[in-house]
Amino acid sequence: MGAAQSLVVTGAAELQMQLDHPSPEMIRSRANEVFGNADKAQTWLNRPRRIFNSRSPEQIIESGDAEMMREVLKALIAIEFGTFS
């Protein structure tokens, strides 16, 4: 990690709050943190995913479906912590 990048550590309480109250801004911010830059994050957000029934995370965000937005956050958290299978 370069000196220009800062390490963002999210505690368990913050993660739980994000999962309890998902928002478009939170998901996009988390994607930027997980992928390290906005371009990579946007690529991930825009691509349809089988885990979301061939919908893109961005489509889910735009739908406002809180339960599905929670699933997007869970996927990002799994990617961040290396537990995505």
HELIX and SHEET records of a PDB file:
HELIX    1   1 ALA A   12  ASP A   20  1                                   9    
HELIX    2   2 PRO A   24  PHE A   35  1                                  12    
HELIX    3   3 ALA A   38  ASN A   46  1                                   9    
HELIX    4   4 ARG A   50  PHE A   52  5                                   3    
HELIX    5   5 PRO A   57  SER A   63  1                                   7    
HELIX    6   6 ALA A   66  GLU A   80  1                                  15    
END                                                                             
